[in-house]
Structure formats: structure tokens, C-alpha cells
Amino acid sequence: MKTIKALILGSAASLLAMGGAQAADLPVKVKAVEYVKVCSLYGAGFYYIPGTDTCLKIGGFIRIDTSFNSSGTYAVPFFQGAGLTNLRNKDYFQGRARANLNMDTRTATEYGVVRTFVNTQFQWSDASDGIAGGNNEVDFAFIQFAGFTIGKAVSQFETQWVLSRPTQSSGVTGGSDTTTGIPQLAYTASFGNGFSATISAETPRPYRVAGIYDGNDAIGVPGITAYANSNAGQQIPDFVGNLRLDQAWGSLHFAGAVHQVSASYNGLAGTATGENTGHPDDKFGYALIAGIEIKNLPTGVGDSIKADVTYANGASRYVFGGTSNTSGTGYGIFNGNGAAFGQYMDAVFASPGGAVPAADLQLSTDFGARIFFEHYWNPAWRTSLYGVYARHENTSTGNAILLQRYNATFAGGITGDANFSIYQVGSRTSWTPVKNLTFSAEVQYAWMDTGLSGTITPTGFTNRTNPVVLGSQGTLVGSVQALRSF
């Protein structure tokens, strides 16, 4: 009986084990793998984010630059306010490494496409960063929805081709260049056939504020230290409107902007200021621009010409714009025993009770014109030529205020006026041996035509104590670059 019982129990256990194994081996429906799919709705490089109807494109670049005889790592002639160029204690070459990453998303909705875009930069420069230093920035971060643009984007004042100029230098002046974005709320209406109109409210700082100088305050040392800026706080955004035409042959662009010019308080150097000291009455400046691009010229496939003209009153940064141009220290250049300097600002005034006679806000006038031509020798080689003219003028009262302060700062000897012009001519040649890899070299000559003359002994201005003759000056700068995009 024991043997029979053992056989029965063993058989039952075996059956149970077999049943359990078979139950465990029953087929289970596996969730299908969601592969990344190409999104062809918005051009090359977009993919659907798995599980969504949103398309994503990721891109960027690595760029290595070296500048020669420039005022900074951006191949600028004498615009950064880091002291005068052509001095023995200046670096004659400076390098920079930059990494860029951008993300672009698009989602189709009943209101149209919802777009988000972010562009970030990481960079290191031997001119400003330590051994393990560096910095990062957010150039663009905006949302586009139903015709609205909300966030940090290129100003609506800019031409359509502001981000594709055939230059390397960030010191090309003569116009507005918000190439790292400006906070804004904009609305664009499209009318078909490439015609559109946009209105926007844009933050003035830091791109649009050129500064306001009180003639009874410190002027600083032009080219080295900033003047005492008497700007009030931001109260009203800049209002911008444009009309654009984009077609296969090229584009047209017309825009205007209104800019508030508002000083803080009256007051003399070294004295307390506040509501009890009063302030000059606010004024409004403005800027106008007209631009054109012509593509596929008879000179060759891919050739193009781009040009714009800008005029401003009380809005200097719309002409003397860009990421490298200073709003306080001004321009400065030193060659041997000669020097030239100039400071541009939205307005000049003089508080009551000082050595300089009182005056209300004196708005400056600025004009700029630029032209760029690019020729493709073949698909791998291309060369560009460009020319720039920019002019800053003060009113007669504004010039009198500045001249009096310059003479007080430099112990007399300065005559003429504080108006000045900038001329620039340059050329860039680029070689693209394989797709998305480009090597470039650029050379630029810049000339500063100043209205100031005289002989001064400017301690701290040129790092020399011998007399220096004020007059127009020029300088030659260059740069080389390696760029890999992805």
C-alpha cells in the first residue's frame, strides 16, 4: 500500500508540475515597439516623438575661431570698449571655441502649427575665461502660435537675412543686429504670395539702449571706461512694425520702430539725486530700415547681394547695433602718436547748476548703409565682399556739452565736434570640402573718421604720457574659422 500510495502521489505531483509549466509557457501579447518615424511635414531632419504627433528636430554646431589684431574674440576692429587697439599690451590674436545646440518642435493643431524653438551656446575664450572656465547663453527661446511669436527671438526690425550675412566678424556695424535674440510679443499676418506684416512690442535692454549722458557728470575715458549713464529704468517697450515680401528671386523688408528716451534724475557729479532734484522731460526716438536681397544673380548659381539702409533719431543702437558694440565706453583706436575716439548715445543733456549750462535731452541722429555680395566659384568655394558706412551726429548743443567735458577730462586742447563716421570693407572666403564642414578666412579694414582734433596728454587713455594727436585712424583685422554643423 505504501508503494502504491507513493506512486499515486508522485504521479499527481508530476501532473501538477507539468500543468504549471504549461500555464507559464502560455503566449503573452507583447506591446508593439514604437520606432522613431520620419516627419516630412516641415522639411528634412524632423522626426516624430514616439507616442505623440509632435515633430522634433535637433541640430547644432562646433565652431573654432581665431581673431587677429581685433578688439576681442569676435574679430571686431575697435568696438568692444576693452581698451584701445594697437597697443603693445593688447593680445594680437585671441581664440574661441563654441558649441551650439538647438531644438525645434512642430505640432499641427486646429489653430495651425504650434512651434517651439530654443537655441543655446556654450563657449570658451582665452580672452575672458580661465583654464577650466567658459560660459553659456540662451540666444533664442520662443513659442509661435496662431501668428503670435512670444519669447526671445530676432527682432522684427531685422531683415530676413540677418542670420545669414556672409561675414565672420561681429563688428560689422551700420545697422541693427539682434543675432542673439530680444524678448518680444509679436503678431504676424500673412497675405499670400510671400507678403506679410508684423507688429511687436520688444524689450529695449540690452540691445536697444545706447545710454544718456548728463554733461555735469563724469564722461569716463572713451575706449576704456564708460561714461556715467543717466538712463531711467525701462518704462515702455520699443514698438516695431514691418512689411515683408519673400519670393524665389529674393526679398524686400521695410520696418520702423519707436524708442523711449528717458533720463533718470538731474544731479551733479558726487551729489545725491532723487525725486527732489527733478529730471528732463521724456522724449521719443525712432528708427527706419529698408532692406533688399537678390538671389541667383547672373554672376553664378547661388550668388546673392544683400543691402540695407537704416536711419535713427534718438535710437542709436538701431544703427550701431550688434552683440559686440559697446553702449558706454565707445570706440577707440591708437596708432603711434595718433588716436581717435567716439561715443554714441541716444541723447545728451545737462543738469542745472553745474559748470555746463543746463539743457534738455538732445537726441542724436544716426545713419547706416551696408551691402554684401557673395559669389560661388563652385559648390565648394565661395567668396564674399562687403562695405559699411555708419554716421553718428549730435545736435550743436550736444556737441558743446561733450566738448566741454572732454576738455575738462583731458586738460584742454580738443577742438571740433564729437560727431564721427565708421567705414568698413572686408572679404571672406570659405571652403566646404564635405557637407556641413566649412573652413573660412576673413580680412577687414575699418576706418574711424572723427570730428575731434587737437593734442592732448591723456593719462590712462593710451597708457602713455606723451602728447597724442587726435585725428582719424584705421586698423586691419582678420580671422580664421572652422565650423562643423549637424
C-alpha positions as CSV (number, residue, x, y, z in Angstrom):
1,M,0.0,0.0,0.0
2,K,2.8,2.4,0.8
3,T,4.3,1.7,-2.6
4,I,1.0,2.3,-4.4
5,K,0.4,5.5,-2.4
6,A,3.8,6.8,-3.2
7,L,3.3,6.1,-6.9
8,I,-0.1,7.9,-6.9
9,L,1.3,11.0,-5.0
10,G,4.3,11.1,-7.3
11,S,2.2,10.9,-10.4
12,A,-0.1,13.7,-9.1
13,A,2.9,15.9,-8.3
14,S,4.2,15.3,-11.8
15,L,0.9,16.2,-13.4
16,L,0.7,19.4,-11.3
17,A,4.3,20.3,-12.3
18,M,3.5,19.7,-15.9
19,G,0.3,21.8,-15.7
20,G,2.2,24.7,-14.0
21,A,4.9,24.6,-16.7
22,Q,2.4,24.7,-19.4
23,A,0.5,27.6,-17.8
24,A,3.7,29.6,-17.5
25,D,4.5,28.9,-21.2
26,L,1.2,30.3,-22.5
27,P,1.8,33.0,-25.1
28,V,1.5,36.6,-23.9
29,K,0.7,39.5,-26.3
30,V,3.8,41.8,-26.4
31,K,3.3,45.5,-26.8
32,A,4.5,46.7,-30.2
33,V,7.7,48.6,-30.3
34,E,7.3,52.3,-31.4
35,Y,10.1,53.1,-33.7
36,V,11.0,56.7,-34.4
37,K,9.4,57.8,-37.6
38,V,10.5,60.5,-40.1
39,C,8.3,63.6,-40.1
40,S,8.3,65.0,-43.6
41,L,5.8,67.8,-42.9
42,Y,8.3,70.5,-42.1
43,G,11.4,69.7,-44.1
44,A,14.5,67.5,-43.6
45,G,15.7,66.4,-40.1
46,F,12.3,66.2,-38.3
47,Y,11.2,63.0,-36.5
48,Y,8.0,62.2,-34.6
49,I,8.5,62.0,-30.9
50,P,7.3,58.4,-30.1
51,G,3.7,58.3,-28.8
52,T,2.9,61.9,-30.0
53,D,2.0,63.8,-33.1
54,T,4.8,66.3,-32.4
55,C,7.8,66.6,-34.7
56,L,11.3,67.3,-33.3
57,K,14.5,68.5,-35.0
58,I,17.8,68.6,-33.1
59,G,20.8,70.4,-34.6
60,G,23.8,72.5,-33.7
61,F,27.5,73.1,-34.5
62,I,31.0,73.2,-33.2
63,R,32.9,76.4,-34.2
64,I,36.5,77.3,-33.6
65,D,37.6,80.9,-34.2
66,T,40.9,82.8,-34.0
67,S,41.0,86.6,-34.4
68,F,44.0,88.7,-35.3
69,N,44.6,92.4,-34.2
70,S,41.0,92.7,-33.1
71,S,39.4,94.3,-30.0
72,G,38.0,90.9,-28.9
73,T,37.4,87.3,-29.9
74,Y,34.7,88.3,-32.4
75,A,37.1,89.9,-34.9
76,V,35.9,93.4,-34.1
77,P,38.1,96.4,-35.0
78,F,37.7,98.8,-32.1
79,F,34.2,98.4,-30.8
80,Q,34.1,96.4,-27.6
81,G,35.3,99.0,-25.2
82,A,38.1,96.8,-23.8
83,G,40.7,99.5,-24.3
84,L,42.2,100.9,-27.4
85,T,43.6,98.6,-30.1
86,N,47.1,98.7,-31.5
87,L,48.7,98.9,-28.0
88,R,51.7,96.8,-27.0
89,N,49.8,95.3,-24.0
90,K,46.9,94.1,-26.2
91,D,46.7,90.5,-27.4
92,Y,47.3,90.3,-31.2
93,F,45.5,87.0,-31.5
94,Q,42.6,85.6,-29.5
95,G,40.8,82.2,-29.7
96,R,37.4,80.9,-29.0
97,A,35.6,77.5,-29.0
98,R,31.8,77.5,-29.2
99,A,29.3,74.6,-29.1
100,N,25.7,75.2,-30.2
101,L,22.6,73.1,-29.6
102,N,19.2,73.9,-30.8
103,M,15.8,72.1,-30.7
104,D,12.8,72.8,-32.9
105,T,9.3,71.3,-32.4
106,R,6.2,71.5,-34.5
107,T,2.7,70.2,-33.8
108,A,-0.3,70.6,-36.2
109,T,-3.5,71.8,-34.5
110,E,-6.8,73.2,-35.5
111,Y,-5.3,76.7,-35.0
112,G,-2.3,75.9,-37.2
113,V,1.2,74.8,-36.4
114,V,2.4,75.3,-32.8
115,R,6.2,75.8,-32.8
116,T,8.7,76.0,-30.0
117,F,12.4,76.8,-30.6
118,V,15.4,77.0,-28.3
119,N,19.0,77.8,-29.2
120,T,21.8,77.6,-26.6
121,Q,25.5,78.3,-26.8
122,F,28.4,77.1,-24.7
123,Q,31.8,78.7,-25.3
124,W,35.3,79.3,-24.0
125,S,37.6,82.2,-24.9
126,D,41.2,82.7,-24.0
127,A,40.4,86.4,-23.7
128,S,37.9,86.2,-20.9
129,D,37.8,82.6,-19.4
130,G,40.1,80.7,-17.1
131,I,41.7,77.4,-17.7
132,A,38.5,75.5,-16.9
133,G,36.2,78.4,-17.4
134,G,33.6,79.2,-20.0
135,N,30.1,80.4,-20.2
136,N,26.7,79.6,-21.7
137,E,23.9,81.6,-23.0
138,V,20.3,81.2,-24.3
139,D,20.1,83.0,-27.6
140,F,16.6,82.1,-28.7
141,A,13.6,80.6,-26.7
142,F,10.2,81.3,-28.2
143,I,6.7,79.9,-28.9
144,Q,4.9,80.5,-32.1
145,F,1.1,80.0,-32.2
146,A,-1.7,81.3,-34.5
147,G,0.5,84.1,-35.9
148,F,2.0,85.1,-32.5
149,T,5.7,84.9,-31.5
150,I,6.2,85.0,-27.7
151,G,9.7,84.9,-26.2
152,K,13.3,85.7,-27.1
153,A,13.8,85.9,-30.9
154,V,15.4,88.0,-33.6
155,S,13.8,91.5,-33.6
156,Q,11.0,92.1,-36.1
157,F,13.1,95.2,-37.2
158,E,15.7,92.9,-38.7
159,T,15.9,91.9,-42.4
160,Q,15.1,88.3,-43.2
161,W,18.7,87.5,-43.8
162,V,20.3,88.9,-40.6
163,L,21.4,85.4,-39.5
164,S,22.9,84.6,-42.9
165,R,25.2,87.5,-43.7
166,P,28.4,86.4,-45.5
167,T,30.7,87.6,-42.7
168,Q,32.5,86.2,-39.7
169,S,33.1,89.4,-37.7
170,S,30.6,90.5,-35.1
171,G,31.9,94.0,-35.5
172,V,30.2,94.8,-38.8
173,T,28.2,97.9,-37.8
174,G,25.9,100.3,-39.8
175,G,22.7,98.6,-38.8
176,S,20.7,96.6,-36.3
177,D,21.8,93.0,-35.4
178,T,19.8,91.3,-32.6
179,T,21.5,88.0,-33.6
180,T,21.2,86.6,-30.0
181,G,17.5,87.4,-29.6
182,I,15.4,90.0,-28.0
183,P,12.3,89.4,-25.7
184,Q,9.2,90.3,-27.6
185,L,5.5,89.8,-28.2
186,A,4.8,89.9,-31.9
187,Y,1.9,89.1,-34.3
188,T,2.4,88.3,-38.0
189,A,-0.4,88.4,-40.6
190,S,0.4,86.6,-43.9
191,F,-1.5,87.8,-47.0
192,G,-0.2,85.2,-49.6
193,N,2.4,85.3,-52.4
194,G,5.1,85.8,-49.7
195,F,3.7,89.1,-48.4
196,S,3.4,89.6,-44.6
197,A,3.1,92.3,-42.0
198,T,4.2,92.2,-38.3
199,I,3.7,94.3,-35.2
200,S,5.6,93.7,-32.0
201,A,6.5,95.1,-28.5
202,E,10.1,94.4,-27.7
203,T,12.3,94.8,-24.6
204,P,14.8,97.7,-25.1
205,R,17.6,96.3,-22.9
206,P,20.2,95.3,-23.6
207,Y,20.2,95.7,-27.4
208,R,18.4,99.0,-27.9
209,V,19.6,101.3,-25.1
210,A,22.6,103.3,-26.1
211,G,22.8,105.4,-23.0
212,I,22.1,109.0,-22.0
213,Y,24.9,111.3,-20.8
214,D,24.5,114.2,-18.3
215,G,27.1,116.8,-19.2
216,N,27.6,117.7,-15.5
217,D,28.6,114.1,-14.7
218,A,31.8,112.1,-15.4
219,I,32.5,111.4,-19.1
220,G,34.9,108.5,-18.5
221,V,37.8,107.7,-20.7
222,P,36.5,106.9,-24.2
223,G,37.5,103.5,-25.4
224,I,38.4,102.3,-21.9
225,T,35.8,103.3,-19.3
226,A,32.1,104.0,-19.6
227,Y,30.5,107.4,-19.1
228,A,28.1,107.9,-16.2
229,N,24.9,106.6,-17.8
230,S,21.8,108.6,-16.8
231,N,19.2,106.3,-18.3
232,A,16.0,105.8,-16.4
233,G,14.5,102.3,-15.9
234,Q,12.5,100.6,-18.6
235,Q,9.0,102.0,-18.7
236,I,7.7,101.4,-22.3
237,P,8.8,98.7,-24.7
238,D,10.0,99.6,-28.2
239,F,7.2,99.2,-30.7
240,V,8.1,97.8,-34.1
241,G,6.2,97.2,-37.3
242,N,7.4,95.7,-40.6
243,L,6.3,94.8,-44.1
244,R,8.0,91.9,-45.9
245,L,8.0,90.2,-49.3
246,D,9.6,86.8,-49.7
247,Q,9.8,85.2,-53.1
248,A,12.1,82.9,-55.2
249,W,14.0,85.9,-56.6
250,G,14.8,87.4,-53.2
251,S,13.1,89.5,-50.5
252,L,12.2,93.1,-49.5
253,H,11.9,94.4,-46.0
254,F,10.6,97.7,-44.6
255,A,10.4,98.4,-40.8
256,G,10.1,101.1,-38.3
257,A,10.5,101.4,-34.5
258,V,9.6,103.8,-31.7
259,H,12.0,104.1,-28.8
260,Q,11.5,105.9,-25.5
261,V,14.4,108.2,-24.4
262,S,14.1,108.7,-20.7
263,A,16.7,110.1,-18.2
264,S,16.8,109.3,-14.5
265,Y,17.4,112.4,-12.4
266,N,19.1,115.8,-12.6
267,G,22.2,115.9,-10.4
268,L,25.8,116.9,-10.3
269,A,28.7,114.5,-10.1
270,G,29.2,113.3,-6.5
271,T,25.8,114.6,-5.3
272,A,22.7,112.6,-4.2
273,T,19.9,112.5,-6.7
274,G,16.2,111.7,-6.4
275,E,12.7,112.9,-6.9
276,N,13.5,116.2,-5.3
277,T,16.2,117.0,-8.0
278,G,13.8,116.6,-10.9
279,H,14.6,115.2,-14.3
280,P,14.5,116.1,-18.0
281,D,11.2,115.6,-19.9
282,D,11.0,112.2,-21.7
283,K,11.2,112.2,-25.5
284,F,10.6,109.5,-28.1
285,G,13.1,108.5,-30.8
286,Y,12.5,106.3,-33.8
287,A,14.3,104.2,-36.4
288,L,13.6,103.2,-40.0
289,I,15.1,100.5,-42.2
290,A,14.8,99.3,-45.8
291,G,16.4,96.1,-47.0
292,I,16.7,94.0,-50.1
293,E,18.1,90.6,-51.1
294,I,18.5,89.4,-54.7
295,K,19.3,85.7,-55.2
296,N,20.7,83.7,-58.1
297,L,22.5,86.6,-59.8
298,P,23.8,86.3,-63.4
299,T,27.3,86.0,-61.9
300,G,26.7,82.4,-60.8
301,V,24.4,79.8,-59.2
302,G,23.9,80.7,-55.6
303,D,25.3,84.2,-55.9
304,S,23.4,86.9,-54.0
305,I,23.5,90.5,-53.0
306,K,22.1,91.9,-49.7
307,A,21.8,95.5,-48.7
308,D,20.1,97.7,-46.1
309,V,19.8,101.3,-45.1
310,T,18.9,102.5,-41.6
311,Y,18.1,105.9,-40.1
312,A,17.6,106.7,-36.4
313,N,16.8,109.7,-34.3
314,G,17.3,109.2,-30.5
315,A,17.7,105.4,-31.1
316,S,21.4,105.0,-31.8
317,R,21.6,101.2,-31.3
318,Y,19.4,100.6,-34.3
319,V,22.4,101.8,-36.4
320,F,25.3,101.0,-34.1
321,G,23.9,97.6,-33.1
322,G,25.2,94.1,-32.6
323,T,26.4,91.9,-29.8
324,S,29.9,93.4,-29.5
325,N,29.3,97.1,-29.8
326,T,29.5,99.0,-26.6
327,S,27.0,101.4,-25.3
328,G,29.2,103.2,-22.7
329,T,32.9,103.1,-23.4
330,G,32.6,104.0,-27.0
331,Y,35.1,103.4,-29.8
332,G,38.8,103.9,-29.5
333,I,41.9,103.3,-31.6
334,F,45.5,104.2,-31.1
335,N,48.3,104.3,-33.8
336,G,51.7,105.5,-32.7
337,N,51.2,109.1,-31.6
338,G,47.7,109.4,-33.0
339,A,44.4,108.4,-31.6
340,A,40.7,108.6,-32.4
341,F,37.7,108.0,-30.2
342,G,34.0,108.5,-30.2
343,Q,30.9,107.8,-28.1
344,Y,27.4,107.2,-29.4
345,M,24.4,107.7,-27.2
346,D,20.7,108.3,-27.6
347,A,20.8,111.7,-26.0
348,V,22.9,114.3,-24.1
349,F,21.6,116.7,-21.5
350,A,23.0,118.9,-18.7
351,S,21.6,119.2,-15.2
352,P,21.0,122.7,-13.8
353,G,23.6,124.3,-11.5
354,G,26.8,122.7,-13.0
355,A,29.7,124.0,-15.0
356,V,28.0,123.0,-18.2
357,P,24.9,125.2,-19.0
358,A,21.6,123.4,-18.4
359,A,20.0,121.7,-21.4
360,D,17.1,119.3,-22.0
361,L,17.5,116.0,-23.9
362,Q,19.4,116.5,-27.1
363,L,18.6,113.5,-29.4
364,S,21.3,112.1,-31.6
365,T,21.0,111.3,-35.3
366,D,22.4,108.1,-36.9
367,F,22.6,106.7,-40.4
368,G,23.9,103.4,-41.6
369,A,24.2,101.6,-45.0
370,R,25.6,98.1,-45.7
371,I,26.0,95.9,-48.8
372,F,27.1,92.3,-49.1
373,F,27.9,90.3,-52.2
374,E,28.7,86.6,-52.2
375,H,29.9,84.6,-55.2
376,Y,30.2,80.8,-55.5
377,W,33.2,79.8,-57.6
378,N,31.9,76.2,-57.4
379,P,29.8,74.2,-54.9
380,A,32.8,74.0,-52.5
381,W,34.3,77.5,-52.7
382,R,32.7,80.9,-52.2
383,T,33.9,84.5,-51.6
384,S,32.1,87.5,-50.2
385,L,32.8,91.2,-50.4
386,Y,31.1,93.8,-48.2
387,G,31.1,97.5,-47.4
388,V,29.7,99.5,-44.5
389,Y,29.2,103.2,-43.7
390,A,27.8,104.4,-40.3
391,R,27.5,108.0,-39.0
392,H,26.7,109.4,-35.6
393,E,25.8,113.1,-35.1
394,N,24.9,115.2,-32.1
395,T,23.0,118.4,-32.0
396,S,25.0,121.6,-31.7
397,T,24.1,121.8,-28.1
398,G,25.0,118.2,-27.6
399,N,28.4,118.7,-29.2
400,A,29.1,121.8,-27.0
401,I,28.3,119.7,-23.9
402,L,30.6,116.8,-24.9
403,L,33.4,119.1,-26.0
404,Q,33.4,120.9,-22.7
405,R,33.5,117.7,-20.8
406,Y,36.3,116.2,-23.0
407,N,38.4,119.3,-22.4
408,A,37.8,119.1,-18.6
409,T,38.8,115.4,-18.6
410,F,41.9,115.7,-20.8
411,A,43.1,119.2,-19.5
412,G,42.1,121.1,-22.7
413,G,43.3,121.1,-26.2
414,I,40.4,119.5,-28.0
415,T,38.5,121.3,-30.8
416,G,35.9,120.3,-33.4
417,D,32.9,118.2,-32.6
418,A,32.0,114.8,-31.3
419,N,30.4,113.5,-34.5
420,F,32.1,110.6,-36.2
421,S,31.8,108.1,-39.0
422,I,32.8,104.4,-39.4
423,Y,33.9,102.9,-42.8
424,Q,34.4,99.2,-43.2
425,V,35.4,97.0,-46.1
426,G,36.0,93.3,-45.9
427,S,36.1,89.9,-47.6
428,R,35.6,86.3,-46.6
429,T,36.5,83.1,-48.4
430,S,35.0,79.8,-47.4
431,W,35.8,76.2,-48.4
432,T,33.3,73.3,-47.8
433,P,35.2,70.1,-48.7
434,V,32.3,67.9,-47.4
435,K,28.8,68.6,-46.4
436,N,28.4,70.6,-43.1
437,L,32.2,71.2,-42.7
438,T,33.5,74.7,-43.6
439,F,36.8,76.4,-43.2
440,S,36.8,80.2,-43.6
441,A,39.2,83.2,-43.5
442,E,38.2,86.9,-43.4
443,V,40.0,90.2,-43.6
444,Q,38.5,93.6,-42.8
445,Y,39.8,97.2,-42.8
446,A,38.0,99.7,-40.6
447,W,38.4,103.5,-40.6
448,M,37.1,105.9,-38.0
449,D,36.6,109.5,-39.2
450,T,36.4,111.7,-36.2
451,G,35.4,115.3,-35.9
452,L,37.7,115.8,-32.9
453,S,41.2,117.3,-33.3
454,G,43.9,118.7,-31.0
455,T,46.8,117.5,-29.0
456,I,46.3,116.0,-25.5
457,T,48.2,114.2,-22.9
458,P,45.6,111.6,-21.9
459,T,46.7,109.7,-18.8
460,G,45.1,106.3,-19.0
461,F,43.8,106.9,-22.5
462,T,46.7,105.4,-24.4
463,N,48.8,104.0,-21.5
464,R,51.4,106.6,-22.4
465,T,52.1,110.1,-21.1
466,N,53.5,111.7,-24.2
467,P,51.2,114.0,-26.2
468,V,48.8,112.3,-28.6
469,V,47.3,113.9,-31.7
470,L,43.6,113.4,-32.2
471,G,42.5,112.5,-35.7
472,S,41.0,109.9,-38.0
473,Q,42.5,106.4,-37.7
474,G,42.2,102.9,-39.3
475,T,43.1,99.3,-38.5
476,L,43.2,96.0,-40.2
477,V,41.7,92.9,-38.5
478,G,41.4,89.2,-39.6
479,S,40.1,85.9,-38.5
480,V,40.1,82.2,-39.4
481,Q,37.3,79.7,-38.6
482,A,36.5,76.0,-38.6
483,L,32.8,75.1,-38.5
484,R,31.1,71.7,-38.3
485,S,27.3,71.7,-38.3
486,F,25.0,68.8,-37.6
